[in-house]
Amino acid sequence: MTDAQAWNTVISSPQADYDAMRYLSPETLCPYLPDKKARSEAYSVNRLEGAVYERLLTRGFRRSGRVVYRPRCRDCAECRQLRVPVTLFKPTRSMRRVLRHNADLTVEEGSPTPDPEKFAVYRRYLEAQHDESMARSYESFCEFLYDSPMETCEFRYRLDGRLIGVSIADRLPLGLSSVYMYFDPEFAQRSPGTFSVLWEIDYCRRAGLEYYYLGFYVAGSPTMSYKARFRPNEILVGDDRWISLPG
């Protein structure tokens, strides 16, 4: 048997090629909605162009480390991509208060690089915000946030030189896609998560980018529904079909 014949016996069609790379996770309890089960379709990637990822976002995918994934739950479709059209965004009164409260912060932009200072903030954030399900080692920290297959940027938020928060986002041709934000819980009263979203939406505006992607919005989930506060916004309801979120 020739090499070509051997290949064709293993991968017989483009669909078979696609299926061979696809991983469908087992069902687990949904972390967002009670009495629901969750599973994901995932692919491992070594390199990811911004334009390719931008198209994947319109198909419901997100990136975590070197994996792109999307929900494939049997009886639920509540995890929906949410994005903010930058030029139309209007901060609410409470958001303007957050901006004023954090006017003394400085923001540094650079390439994502792990270091002990950031890891210390990350550990304090996990202790305050998450249960023991998230790994807390330095290696997992690097793999989760600092092993990216694409062009990614990091925003560091400082108060009088002290690091109080870090946000990581992926660069796209037409936008910026938020990956993760962690902050020192000592400064939680400043609403650093809200401030980082506001600052990065304005960053997109100044850079001439059209959209800021906030990740999955889950109606009815306290940990995910907050994203709807940034209006106007759009949610993904089908392949490249976006509608304005009512409300």
trRosetta pair geometry for C-beta under 8 A, 3 or more apart (Angstrom, degrees):
i j d omega theta_ij theta_ji phi_ij phi_ji
1 5 4.6 -126 -169 90 89 125
1 6 5.3 109 130 -60 120 86
1 9 7.8 -19 -170 -11 147 137
2 5 4.6 97 53 7 78 101
2 6 7.0 -140 96 -5 42 87
3 6 5.6 -55 -148 36 32 113
3 7 6.4 36 153 -22 66 104
4 7 5.7 -52 -150 33 32 113
4 8 6.4 28 154 -17 64 107
5 8 5.8 -56 -147 38 32 110
5 9 6.6 34 154 -23 64 102
6 9 5.9 -54 -153 29 32 110
6 10 6.9 19 153 -10 63 107
7 10 6.1 -70 -158 40 33 103
7 11 6.1 -33 171 43 75 96
8 11 7.1 -74 -119 72 28 59
8 12 5.9 67 -178 -108 66 63
9 12 7.2 14 -133 -71 15 96
11 16 5.2 167 -152 107 59 112
11 17 4.9 56 -161 -79 123 79
11 20 6.3 -64 -99 -15 101 151
12 16 5.1 69 46 10 71 160
13 16 4.7 100 51 4 75 101
13 17 7.1 -131 98 -5 43 85
14 17 5.4 -51 -150 33 35 117
14 18 6.4 39 151 -21 66 103
15 18 5.5 -51 -151 35 34 115
15 19 6.3 33 152 -18 66 106
16 19 5.6 -54 -144 39 33 111
16 20 6.3 40 154 -28 65 103
17 20 5.8 -53 -151 28 28 113
17 21 7.0 16 155 -9 61 106
18 21 6.3 -69 -159 39 30 102
18 22 6.3 33 150 -33 66 115
19 22 5.4 -56 -144 26 36 120
21 43 5.6 33 142 -132 104 102
21 44 7.8 -132 -172 41 89 75
22 41 6.3 -27 -162 -163 104 95
22 42 7.7 124 -162 65 56 41
22 43 6.4 -43 -105 -80 52 89
23 41 7.4 143 78 -161 51 46
23 42 4.7 -34 69 68 102 90
23 43 7.0 165 18 -80 88 39
23 44 7.7 51 -3 -21 129 89
24 39 6.5 34 176 159 81 120
24 40 7.6 -174 -147 92 48 40
24 41 5.6 -18 -100 -102 74 68
24 42 7.8 163 -85 20 27 75
24 72 6.4 -70 -137 74 97 150
25 28 7.5 -41 140 -6 118 105
25 39 4.9 -171 78 -157 86 77
25 40 4.8 32 16 48 125 77
25 41 7.9 -129 5 -66 81 25
25 42 6.6 53 -37 1 101 118
26 39 6.6 -116 127 -114 16 111
27 37 4.5 20 -176 166 115 125
27 38 6.9 142 -151 68 65 32
27 39 4.9 -60 -90 -56 59 111
27 74 7.5 -22 -96 -10 129 115
28 37 6.8 156 76 -158 24 79
28 38 5.8 -32 65 63 77 85
28 39 7.2 128 14 -80 71 64
29 36 7.7 100 -166 82 56 54
29 37 6.4 -62 -106 -110 33 63
29 38 7.2 15 120 17 20 93
30 33 5.0 -12 112 52 142 76
30 34 7.7 -140 71 -77 106 10
30 36 3.8 -2 5 91 145 99
30 37 6.0 -148 -34 -112 88 9
30 38 4.2 115 -97 -34 73 108
30 73 7.5 24 -87 -112 117 142
30 76 7.4 -12 -83 63 151 162
31 38 7.1 -45 5 9 72 153
32 36 7.7 -32 71 64 77 134
32 38 7.9 87 23 -65 94 140
32 78 7.6 -157 106 98 132 122
32 79 7.4 129 35 -79 159 96
32 218 4.6 -8 169 125 148 169
32 221 4.0 -26 -174 -111 96 146
32 223 6.7 -123 -120 59 80 106
32 224 5.6 -5 -135 0 126 137
33 36 4.3 34 90 13 106 137
33 76 7.1 -172 60 -153 149 156
33 78 6.5 73 -38 59 148 153
33 218 6.7 -135 -44 171 102 127
33 220 6.1 48 -109 102 103 118
33 221 6.0 -82 -64 -73 73 101
36 73 7.1 9 173 -164 107 146
36 75 7.7 -144 -139 79 86 92
36 76 5.3 25 -150 -37 127 159
37 73 6.7 158 95 -146 64 100
37 74 7.1 11 79 27 109 105
37 75 7.9 61 48 37 90 97
38 71 6.6 -70 -155 -136 94 103
38 73 5.4 -52 -125 -90 51 113
38 76 7.8 -59 -92 65 69 129
39 71 7.5 104 78 -160 45 63
39 72 5.4 -55 99 76 90 83
39 73 5.9 142 35 -93 72 54
39 74 7.4 49 25 -27 119 81
40 69 4.6 19 170 -179 129 121
40 70 6.6 158 -154 78 84 27
40 71 5.8 -59 -102 -105 74 39
40 72 6.0 115 -140 18 20 88
41 69 6.5 160 82 -153 47 68
41 70 5.6 -12 57 59 97 79
41 71 7.9 34 15 115 80 9
41 72 4.4 80 -28 -32 96 135
42 67 5.3 -2 -170 -175 115 113
42 68 7.0 161 -150 84 63 42
42 69 3.9 -17 -99 -98 87 99
43 67 7.0 152 76 -154 39 65
43 68 5.3 -13 59 60 93 90
43 69 7.4 178 20 -76 60 56
44 66 5.9 35 -159 125 76 97
44 67 5.7 -37 -98 -98 59 74
45 48 5.0 57 136 -59 146 105
45 66 5.7 -149 64 -179 63 76
45 67 7.3 149 16 -105 81 23
45 68 5.9 34 -9 -6 127 105
45 149 5.0 -173 110 82 98 173
46 66 6.8 21 -94 -160 35 127
46 149 5.9 155 149 -128 20 124
47 149 5.2 -159 -109 -179 22 101
47 150 7.4 111 -171 -76 50 65
48 52 6.0 -131 -167 79 70 118
48 53 5.2 67 159 -57 115 111
48 63 7.1 178 88 -105 171 139
48 68 7.2 132 -107 -48 146 126
48 149 4.4 80 6 106 97 110
48 150 4.1 -58 79 -61 94 112
49 52 4.4 88 63 6 90 106
49 53 6.9 -165 89 -5 45 85
49 150 6.9 163 -104 -123 6 106
50 53 5.8 -58 -146 40 32 108
50 54 6.2 38 154 -26 66 104
50 150 6.1 132 -70 -175 63 121
50 151 5.8 -31 -58 40 114 111
50 170 7.3 172 -119 159 86 96
50 171 5.6 -49 -109 105 136 75
50 172 4.9 172 -178 -122 102 43
50 173 5.6 138 119 -33 116 72
51 54 5.5 -48 -147 30 32 117
51 55 6.9 31 153 -16 61 101
51 172 7.6 119 -81 -160 36 74
51 173 5.3 33 -86 -20 81 129
52 55 5.9 -56 -158 35 34 108
52 56 6.5 34 146 -20 66 106
53 56 5.2 -51 -146 37 39 115
53 57 6.5 50 152 -27 66 96
53 61 7.8 -117 -151 96 66 119
53 63 6.6 -20 -141 -42 126 130
53 68 7.4 -149 -121 -103 87 135
53 150 6.0 -5 -27 -96 147 169
53 170 6.5 -80 126 149 156 145
53 172 6.5 -120 87 -101 102 98
53 177 7.4 -118 138 15 120 155
54 57 5.7 -44 -154 24 32 115
54 58 7.2 27 149 -12 59 101
54 172 4.4 117 -79 -156 108 121
54 173 6.0 -65 -29 29 159 92
54 174 6.4 97 -145 33 146 96
54 175 7.1 130 -120 40 109 101
55 58 5.8 -57 -158 36 39 109
55 59 6.9 27 146 -11 67 108
56 59 5.5 -64 -153 42 40 108
56 61 4.0 -45 163 54 100 134
56 68 5.9 -30 169 -173 154 145
57 60 7.8 107 -174 -24 30 9
57 61 6.3 -90 -80 64 34 75
57 62 7.5 62 -110 -88 75 52
57 81 6.2 124 -180 -137 80 153
57 83 8.0 76 156 -62 129 129
57 172 7.7 -36 0 -100 145 152
57 177 6.5 -137 -90 -100 143 139
57 213 6.0 -68 -155 -117 145 158
58 81 7.8 -117 -103 63 30 164
58 236 6.8 -180 -146 -120 46 129
58 239 6.7 64 138 -171 85 56
58 240 4.2 33 166 -88 124 72
58 242 8.0 -74 -131 -46 89 103
59 70 7.1 -97 120 -58 79 159
59 239 5.5 8 -111 -124 70 85
59 240 7.4 -10 -65 -38 61 75
60 70 4.3 79 119 -146 96 138
60 71 7.3 -90 164 38 120 76
60 80 7.9 -67 -122 -133 95 49
60 81 6.1 -144 -117 -24 49 113
60 236 6.0 -172 -84 116 73 145
60 239 7.8 -73 -14 -91 98 59
61 68 4.8 24 177 172 128 105
61 69 6.5 142 -148 72 79 20
61 70 4.6 -80 -91 -53 55 107
62 68 7.0 176 86 -151 30 66
62 69 6.3 -29 61 64 77 72
62 70 6.9 127 9 -87 72 63
62 81 7.7 174 -64 -96 95 96
62 215 6.1 49 -118 -136 138 81
62 216 6.7 -73 -44 -37 145 97
63 67 7.1 149 -155 84 57 47
63 68 5.2 -34 -95 -97 71 75
63 69 8.0 130 -105 18 26 71
63 148 7.8 64 145 -139 136 87
63 149 7.9 -134 -153 40 133 99
63 150 7.4 -74 -129 21 171 128
63 170 6.4 74 46 -49 140 153
63 177 7.7 86 27 116 109 138
63 179 7.0 -47 84 -114 97 100
64 67 5.4 -18 68 67 80 97
64 69 6.7 -21 19 19 106 116
64 144 7.2 -31 -179 -152 90 68
64 179 7.9 141 -105 -159 53 92
65 143 5.7 7 -118 159 133 72
65 144 5.9 -72 -63 -125 106 29
65 145 8.0 -48 -80 -38 73 20
65 147 5.4 18 -150 77 85 102
65 148 7.5 -126 -149 -88 32 48
66 147 6.1 -54 -34 127 99 104
66 148 7.7 170 -74 -137 67 22
66 149 5.1 94 -123 -39 81 115
71 76 8.0 -65 158 98 136 90
71 77 7.5 156 102 -130 125 52
71 79 4.4 110 -11 56 150 138
71 216 7.7 88 -22 -118 121 145
73 76 4.4 -28 113 59 140 88
73 77 7.0 -165 61 -73 104 47
73 79 7.7 115 -1 12 125 114
76 79 7.9 70 128 -3 100 84
77 80 7.5 58 149 -66 77 92
78 218 5.1 67 133 -144 104 78
78 219 5.9 -114 -159 40 108 82
78 220 7.1 -46 -165 38 149 111
78 221 7.8 130 133 -18 130 114
79 216 4.5 -20 -165 -158 89 132
79 217 7.8 142 -154 65 42 39
79 218 5.6 -18 -93 -84 60 97
80 216 6.6 117 55 -151 27 71
80 217 5.4 -35 71 60 83 88
80 218 7.6 147 20 -82 72 47
80 235 4.5 41 132 -175 131 111
80 236 5.4 -172 -171 57 86 74
80 237 7.0 6 -139 -79 133 53
81 213 6.8 -33 -171 -152 103 106
81 215 7.4 -104 -131 174 62 19
81 216 6.5 -52 -85 -96 41 53
81 217 7.5 33 139 12 10 88
81 235 6.7 147 80 -156 54 57
81 236 3.9 36 50 4 103 126
82 213 7.5 134 87 -157 48 59
82 214 4.9 -32 88 57 100 108
82 215 7.1 -4 44 71 88 40
82 216 7.2 88 4 -166 92 15
82 217 3.9 69 -36 -27 131 122
82 227 5.1 123 79 132 154 133
82 228 7.2 -104 -138 -79 154 60
82 233 5.6 16 -175 166 99 130
82 234 7.1 159 -151 80 55 44
82 235 5.3 -25 -96 -98 75 76
82 236 7.8 -120 -63 0 36 80
82 245 7.2 3 -127 -44 107 139
83 175 7.2 -21 -153 -156 127 161
83 211 4.6 3 174 -172 128 117
83 212 6.5 156 -161 77 74 41
83 213 4.7 -34 -101 -99 95 64
83 214 6.8 176 -98 8 37 78
83 233 6.6 164 84 -160 34 84
83 234 5.5 -18 62 60 84 93
83 242 7.3 -46 43 -132 112 140
84 88 8.0 -150 174 68 74 89
84 89 5.3 40 169 -82 118 120
84 201 6.0 -35 95 -117 144 120
84 211 6.7 144 69 -157 47 63
84 212 4.6 -13 54 58 103 97
84 214 6.8 67 -17 -29 99 111
84 230 5.2 -58 -84 133 136 116
84 231 7.8 -133 -124 -103 100 13
84 232 7.5 138 -145 89 71 49
84 233 5.0 -48 -93 -104 67 86
84 234 7.8 167 -91 17 23 76
85 88 4.4 31 95 27 110 115
85 89 6.9 -178 83 -42 57 79
85 210 6.8 -35 -142 170 69 77
85 211 6.3 -37 -100 -99 45 75
85 232 6.4 -7 39 86 105 99
85 233 7.6 179 6 -114 73 35
85 234 6.8 66 -32 -13 96 114
86 89 5.9 -41 -154 -2 31 117
86 175 7.8 -178 -32 -119 119 88
86 201 6.0 176 -127 -169 83 79
86 204 4.5 -129 -106 111 144 120
86 205 5.0 -172 164 -73 117 75
86 209 6.2 98 -19 94 158 72
86 210 6.0 -168 18 -177 109 23
86 211 6.4 -139 -24 -86 93 19
86 212 5.9 101 -79 -17 92 96
87 205 6.8 130 -84 -119 56 94
87 210 7.5 -38 -8 -137 100 59
88 232 5.2 -35 127 42 125 111
89 201 5.5 -68 82 174 173 139
89 205 7.9 -113 43 -62 118 122
89 212 7.9 7 -54 26 148 124
89 230 6.8 -17 -138 176 115 88
89 231 7.4 143 -134 99 65 28
89 232 7.1 -129 -94 37 49 59
90 231 7.0 -30 53 94 84 75
90 232 7.7 47 17 -12 92 71
91 95 3.7 -131 -170 99 100 129
91 96 5.3 130 116 -56 123 74
91 99 7.0 28 170 -24 169 132
91 198 6.2 42 -100 -127 128 117
92 95 4.7 99 50 7 71 103
92 96 7.1 -130 98 -6 40 85
92 229 7.0 -73 -2 177 137 95
92 231 7.9 58 -51 38 100 100
93 96 5.7 -53 -152 33 33 112
93 97 6.8 36 148 -20 63 101
94 97 5.5 -48 -154 30 38 115
94 98 6.8 43 147 -21 65 99
95 98 5.4 -46 -152 31 39 115
95 99 6.6 43 149 -20 65 100
95 194 6.6 -138 -119 170 80 119
95 198 5.9 158 -175 -87 108 133
95 229 7.7 157 -60 144 118 113
96 99 5.5 -47 -151 33 38 115
96 100 6.5 37 151 -17 66 102
97 100 5.7 -54 -149 37 34 109
97 101 6.1 35 153 -22 67 108
98 101 5.6 -55 -144 37 30 113
98 102 6.3 5 163 2 64 113
98 190 7.6 101 -150 169 79 58
98 191 4.8 -70 -124 76 120 131
98 194 5.0 -73 -153 107 168 122
98 195 5.3 -147 157 -74 110 82
98 198 6.6 148 96 -2 120 152
99 102 6.4 -75 -147 49 24 94
99 103 6.9 56 151 -65 62 83
99 195 7.0 149 -88 -124 49 84
99 198 5.9 -115 -76 135 99 153
100 103 5.7 -18 -156 -27 36 116
101 190 5.8 -173 130 -141 118 74
101 191 7.5 78 74 35 140 99
101 195 8.0 -109 76 -80 95 126
102 105 4.8 -14 178 0 88 122
102 190 5.7 99 -79 -178 99 112
102 191 7.9 -106 -40 68 125 79
102 192 7.6 128 -102 -104 141 61
102 195 4.6 43 11 -127 168 147
104 159 6.6 53 113 -134 99 86
104 160 7.9 -3 152 -42 111 79
105 157 5.4 -9 -176 -168 133 91
105 158 6.6 139 -162 69 77 41
105 159 5.7 -50 -104 -80 75 74
105 164 7.5 -98 -121 47 116 127
105 195 7.4 86 26 157 157 147
106 157 7.7 154 79 -154 44 45
106 158 5.0 -23 63 65 91 98
106 159 7.9 165 19 -83 75 29
107 155 5.7 -12 -169 -170 105 101
107 156 7.0 148 -158 73 52 49
107 157 5.8 -16 -103 -99 76 65
107 158 7.7 175 -83 21 29 77
107 199 6.1 170 -82 178 159 148
108 155 7.2 151 76 -158 48 49
108 156 4.3 -14 58 57 101 104
108 158 6.8 36 -7 -4 106 118
109 153 6.2 -5 -167 178 96 120
109 154 7.2 150 -155 80 49 52
109 155 5.7 -19 -98 -101 71 70
109 156 7.9 -166 -72 18 25 76
109 203 7.9 139 -84 -136 136 139
110 113 7.2 -41 120 7 117 107
110 153 7.3 151 83 -160 20 78
110 154 5.6 -29 72 64 69 98
110 156 7.2 -3 25 -4 105 113
111 152 7.7 85 -152 84 65 72
111 153 7.0 -74 -103 -122 38 54
111 154 6.6 34 135 15 16 106
112 145 6.9 -142 -172 146 136 84
112 146 5.3 -161 141 -120 113 76
112 148 6.6 85 50 -3 142 130
112 152 5.4 -18 -3 109 128 112
112 153 7.1 152 -37 -177 86 13
112 154 4.1 131 -87 -47 67 121
112 168 5.6 42 -97 -124 130 113
113 146 7.0 79 -132 -141 16 127
113 154 7.3 -121 14 19 62 157
114 118 6.1 -129 -147 71 54 130
114 119 6.5 54 -173 -56 98 101
114 138 7.5 126 161 -172 139 88
114 141 6.4 121 -133 120 134 104
114 142 4.8 -75 -21 -99 163 86
114 145 7.4 118 -80 83 103 103
114 146 4.5 -91 -38 -31 104 168
115 118 5.4 90 55 14 72 101
115 119 7.0 -138 97 -7 34 95
116 119 5.4 -58 -141 39 33 114
116 120 6.3 40 160 -26 67 102
117 120 6.0 -54 -155 28 27 111
117 121 7.0 22 150 -12 60 104
117 163 5.5 102 155 20 113 149
118 121 5.8 -57 -155 37 37 109
118 122 6.2 39 149 -22 69 108
118 156 8.0 -89 -92 -113 108 110
118 163 6.8 -91 -86 157 59 158
118 166 5.5 31 -138 -38 107 159
119 122 5.4 -53 -145 37 34 116
119 123 6.3 38 156 -22 67 102
119 138 5.7 -3 -136 -115 150 87
119 141 5.5 84 -119 136 94 170
120 123 5.9 -50 -147 33 30 111
120 124 6.7 27 154 -14 62 105
121 124 5.9 -59 -152 39 32 109
121 125 6.3 36 150 -23 66 107
121 163 5.8 -98 -49 118 144 110
121 164 7.4 161 -130 -154 133 19
121 165 7.2 -171 173 -95 142 29
121 166 6.6 121 91 -2 141 108
121 182 6.3 132 125 121 96 105
121 183 6.9 -51 174 -158 114 22
121 184 5.1 -74 -138 -66 93 83
122 125 5.5 -54 -148 34 31 115
122 126 6.5 30 155 -18 65 103
122 141 5.7 107 110 -131 159 124
122 145 7.9 -135 -112 6 144 154
122 166 7.6 -40 -65 42 91 126
122 182 5.0 46 -111 125 68 160
123 126 5.9 -52 -148 35 31 109
123 127 6.5 33 154 -20 63 106
123 136 6.0 77 -122 -163 87 105
124 127 5.7 -53 -149 35 33 114
124 128 6.5 20 157 -10 65 111
124 184 5.7 19 92 -132 139 65
124 185 5.9 -139 147 13 98 96
124 186 7.7 -19 158 -16 144 91
125 128 6.1 -70 -152 43 28 102
125 129 5.6 -14 169 12 69 123
125 130 8.0 40 129 4 72 102
125 182 4.1 180 52 -168 174 99
125 183 5.9 112 -98 54 120 38
125 184 7.0 -84 -63 -87 85 25
125 185 6.3 156 -105 -39 49 89
126 129 6.4 -74 -123 53 23 88
126 130 4.9 -46 -154 45 67 115
126 134 5.6 -132 -141 88 120 128
126 136 5.9 -172 95 -102 158 99
126 182 7.8 -16 -43 -138 72 129
127 130 7.9 -11 -38 51 10 73
127 185 7.7 -106 77 -1 87 142
128 185 3.7 104 -28 -69 174 155
128 188 7.5 -141 152 -60 149 136
129 185 7.2 -168 -38 -81 90 117
130 133 7.0 -106 169 51 105 83
130 134 4.9 6 139 16 150 130
131 134 7.5 120 72 8 53 84
135 140 3.7 -119 104 -151 127 176
135 144 7.8 177 61 -42 104 131
136 140 7.1 32 24 60 9 131
136 141 7.8 23 -167 -51 34 101
137 140 4.7 93 58 8 86 100
137 141 6.9 -141 98 -7 47 88
138 141 5.4 -52 -150 35 35 119
138 142 6.5 34 153 -18 66 104
139 142 5.9 -55 -151 36 31 109
139 143 6.3 26 154 -15 65 110
140 143 5.6 -55 -141 41 34 110
140 144 5.8 34 160 -21 68 111
141 144 6.1 -58 -141 37 21 109
141 145 6.4 -29 177 26 59 111
141 146 7.4 28 132 8 69 112
142 145 7.2 -85 -136 56 17 76
142 146 4.7 -59 -152 57 59 117
142 147 6.3 70 145 -35 74 97
143 146 7.6 -15 -32 54 12 73
143 147 5.1 -13 -136 9 44 135
144 147 7.8 78 23 27 16 96
144 180 7.7 25 143 -14 101 166
145 168 5.7 160 -165 -5 98 163
145 179 7.1 129 -135 127 75 127
145 180 5.9 -93 -109 55 106 139
148 151 8.0 -88 127 56 129 2
148 152 4.2 -19 137 -7 174 143
148 170 7.3 -177 -157 -99 134 94
150 170 5.9 36 93 -147 124 112
150 171 7.6 -156 139 51 101 76
151 170 7.2 104 85 -162 60 68
151 171 4.5 -48 109 50 108 118
152 168 6.3 13 172 -177 116 97
152 169 6.9 169 -158 89 74 34
152 170 5.2 -43 -104 -102 80 60
152 171 6.8 -160 -95 0 25 84
152 179 7.0 13 -145 -26 121 149
153 168 7.4 170 88 -151 43 55
153 169 5.7 -17 62 65 87 84
153 170 7.9 149 18 -110 72 15
153 171 6.0 76 -14 -49 106 104
153 176 7.9 -52 43 -138 120 113
154 166 6.4 -14 -170 -169 103 99
154 167 7.2 154 -158 82 54 48
154 168 5.3 -20 -104 -102 75 74
154 169 8.0 163 -88 23 31 67
155 166 7.1 155 82 -158 54 49
155 167 4.5 -7 57 60 104 99
155 168 7.8 -161 22 -73 71 30
155 169 7.3 23 -6 6 106 109
155 196 6.7 148 91 -147 133 100
155 199 7.1 160 172 107 154 126
155 200 6.6 -135 -12 -81 161 103
155 203 7.7 -117 -87 -53 140 162
156 163 6.2 -54 -172 -126 105 101
156 165 7.7 160 -159 90 43 54
156 166 5.6 -12 -107 -107 66 80
157 163 7.4 97 75 -156 54 59
157 164 5.5 -67 106 67 96 85
157 165 4.0 3 50 61 123 96
157 166 7.1 -147 18 -70 81 35
157 167 7.4 56 -22 -5 108 98
157 183 7.4 -16 60 -113 130 104
157 192 6.4 163 90 -153 160 113
157 195 7.4 98 -128 105 153 122
157 196 6.6 -98 -45 -86 140 97
157 199 8.0 150 -92 28 114 164
158 161 5.8 -12 173 -142 126 11
158 162 6.1 151 -158 69 79 35
158 163 5.6 -42 -98 -92 84 46
158 164 6.6 138 -120 9 29 84
159 162 5.3 -27 67 59 76 95
159 164 5.2 33 2 -20 107 135
159 187 7.2 168 -5 -107 147 149
163 166 7.1 8 -176 -52 114 96
163 184 7.5 126 113 -32 68 122
164 183 6.0 19 147 -159 69 92
164 184 4.8 -88 -148 28 62 115
164 186 7.7 -105 -135 70 97 94
164 187 4.7 10 -165 21 127 159
164 190 7.7 24 147 53 146 148
164 192 6.3 -151 129 -98 103 147
165 181 6.6 14 -179 -178 110 94
165 182 6.8 -177 -147 97 69 42
165 183 3.5 -15 -100 -105 99 94
165 184 6.8 -111 -60 9 64 73
165 187 7.4 -108 -39 78 102 132
165 192 4.4 -180 -61 172 153 140
165 193 8.0 -155 -143 -65 144 49
165 196 6.3 -125 137 -62 139 126
166 181 7.1 -178 92 -147 46 56
166 182 5.8 -2 56 59 88 82
166 183 7.5 178 19 -80 54 56
167 178 7.1 -52 -174 -139 107 94
167 180 7.4 -169 -146 97 53 45
167 181 4.2 -9 -105 -105 85 94
167 196 4.5 153 -58 -169 145 136
167 200 6.6 -114 124 -55 152 136
168 178 7.9 101 85 -164 52 56
168 179 4.3 -48 103 62 96 121
168 180 5.4 13 46 52 106 78
168 181 7.5 -169 20 -76 63 51
169 176 4.9 25 157 175 136 102
169 177 6.1 157 -166 76 81 41
169 178 5.2 -43 -105 -103 95 42
169 179 5.8 -169 -97 0 31 87
169 200 6.4 143 -44 -152 157 142
170 176 7.2 155 75 -163 48 54
170 177 4.4 -15 56 61 100 103
170 179 6.0 100 -26 -54 87 107
171 176 6.5 -25 -109 -111 48 73
172 175 4.6 0 67 62 124 70
172 176 6.6 -160 23 -78 91 25
172 177 6.0 75 -27 -18 121 102
172 209 7.7 102 71 -149 85 123
172 211 7.9 -27 75 69 137 99
172 213 7.8 62 -2 0 146 126
174 209 6.2 126 168 -156 37 75
174 210 4.7 -19 175 30 97 113
174 211 6.1 41 125 21 94 98
175 204 6.6 6 -144 -136 62 130
175 209 5.0 126 -107 173 37 113
175 210 5.7 -67 -69 63 91 71
175 211 3.6 -34 -98 69 140 80
175 212 6.2 -163 -165 -74 104 30
175 213 6.1 89 135 -19 136 94
176 200 6.3 -132 106 172 147 107
176 203 7.1 20 -13 95 165 111
176 204 5.3 -130 11 -83 117 107
176 207 8.0 83 -42 58 119 145
176 209 5.9 70 -19 130 88 165
176 211 7.8 -166 33 98 55 58
176 212 5.5 -8 64 -119 92 71
176 213 7.1 -157 97 25 45 79
177 213 4.0 -10 -116 60 75 124
177 215 7.8 105 -176 -64 84 67
178 181 7.1 -35 -167 -31 115 101
178 197 7.4 -23 -79 -105 150 82
178 200 7.0 106 -83 108 101 161
178 212 7.2 46 -30 174 99 87
178 213 6.3 -151 16 92 74 66
178 214 5.6 16 30 -126 131 40
178 215 5.9 -79 78 -27 101 100
181 192 7.5 -167 158 125 121 94
181 193 5.6 137 100 -121 136 76
181 196 5.0 157 -131 82 147 161
181 197 8.0 -95 -27 -50 160 76
183 187 6.4 -96 161 71 113 104
183 188 7.3 137 104 -87 120 62
183 192 4.1 138 -120 83 163 147
183 193 6.7 -126 0 -52 135 72
183 196 7.9 -152 -60 -30 123 132
184 187 5.2 61 81 16 95 101
184 192 8.0 82 43 -9 64 162
185 188 5.1 1 -159 -42 59 114
187 190 4.9 -19 169 18 90 121
187 192 5.9 63 111 -41 109 124
188 191 7.6 43 174 -72 50 36
188 192 7.3 -83 -114 9 37 98
190 195 6.7 -22 142 -18 93 142
191 194 4.2 -12 156 33 113 118
191 195 5.9 126 104 -23 79 90
192 195 5.4 -55 -141 40 36 114
192 196 6.1 39 159 -25 69 102
193 196 6.0 -52 -149 30 28 109
193 197 6.9 26 153 -15 61 103
194 197 5.9 -56 -155 35 34 110
194 198 6.4 30 152 -16 67 108
195 198 5.7 -58 -148 39 33 111
195 199 6.0 31 156 -19 69 108
196 199 5.7 -53 -142 38 31 109
196 200 6.0 23 160 -14 65 112
197 200 6.0 -63 -144 42 26 105
197 201 6.3 30 156 -22 64 105
197 212 7.6 123 -164 145 77 141
197 214 7.0 24 -130 -110 121 109
197 230 6.2 -107 151 -79 135 144
198 201 5.9 -52 -147 33 28 111
198 202 6.6 24 154 -13 61 107
199 202 5.8 -61 -156 40 31 109
199 203 6.3 40 144 -27 66 103
200 203 4.9 -39 -143 29 41 121
200 204 6.7 48 153 -21 62 95
200 212 6.3 129 120 -139 95 133
201 204 5.7 -48 -157 31 34 113
201 205 6.7 37 145 -20 63 102
201 212 4.9 -89 -102 -13 73 163
201 230 7.2 -170 -65 -163 149 130
202 205 5.3 -47 -149 33 40 116
202 206 6.4 37 153 -16 68 103
203 206 5.9 -57 -149 39 30 108
203 207 6.2 18 155 -10 65 114
204 207 5.8 -66 -143 46 28 104
204 209 4.0 -86 -159 69 85 113
204 210 7.7 -83 169 43 117 16
204 211 7.4 -103 -170 84 150 18
204 212 5.1 -135 -18 -65 157 100
205 208 7.9 38 177 -66 27 25
205 209 7.6 -73 -52 51 22 74
209 212 7.5 92 111 -64 119 71
214 217 7.1 53 90 -58 115 93
214 227 4.6 150 129 -147 146 125
214 230 6.8 149 -62 47 149 141
214 233 7.8 -29 11 -140 132 136
215 227 7.2 -139 63 -92 81 155
216 224 6.2 -31 107 -153 86 130
217 224 6.0 150 -148 155 34 96
217 225 6.7 74 -167 -114 82 44
217 227 4.8 -122 -98 71 96 128
217 228 6.2 97 -149 -57 133 85
217 235 5.9 -90 52 -109 134 114
217 245 7.5 -58 122 -94 166 148
218 221 3.9 21 98 17 115 133
218 224 3.8 46 33 92 97 144
218 225 6.3 -83 79 -60 60 73
219 225 5.9 77 -124 -106 33 110
219 228 7.9 55 -96 -46 75 142
220 225 6.6 142 23 -61 19 136
221 224 4.1 23 92 37 124 104
221 225 5.4 154 65 -27 61 92
222 225 6.5 -43 -107 31 20 106
222 226 7.6 39 177 -38 48 94
223 226 7.7 -49 -176 0 20 108
224 227 6.6 -29 175 1 56 111
225 228 5.8 -25 179 6 68 115
226 229 5.8 -26 180 -1 61 116
227 230 6.4 -47 -175 23 55 105
227 233 7.5 144 143 -153 86 171
228 231 7.4 23 167 -63 58 97
228 233 6.6 -141 -136 48 50 143
228 245 5.8 -124 -134 129 100 154
228 247 6.5 26 168 65 125 158
230 233 5.8 81 94 -62 77 125
231 245 7.7 -113 -109 65 97 106
231 247 7.7 -130 -94 89 142 98
232 244 6.0 -36 -173 -139 114 111
232 245 7.9 166 -168 41 68 81
233 244 7.2 121 80 -147 42 63
233 245 5.3 -1 81 17 94 118
234 242 4.1 33 163 174 128 116
234 243 6.4 156 -152 75 82 21
234 244 5.8 -54 -98 -91 70 44
234 245 6.9 -177 -118 -20 18 81
235 242 6.9 158 75 -150 26 71
235 243 6.3 -26 58 62 76 75
235 245 5.1 80 -15 -73 109 99
236 241 6.9 101 -160 73 62 59
236 242 5.8 -40 -94 -95 55 73
237 241 5.2 -70 68 106 82 105
237 242 7.2 138 12 -115 83 22
237 243 5.5 12 -6 8 132 112
238 241 3.8 18 60 36 94 131
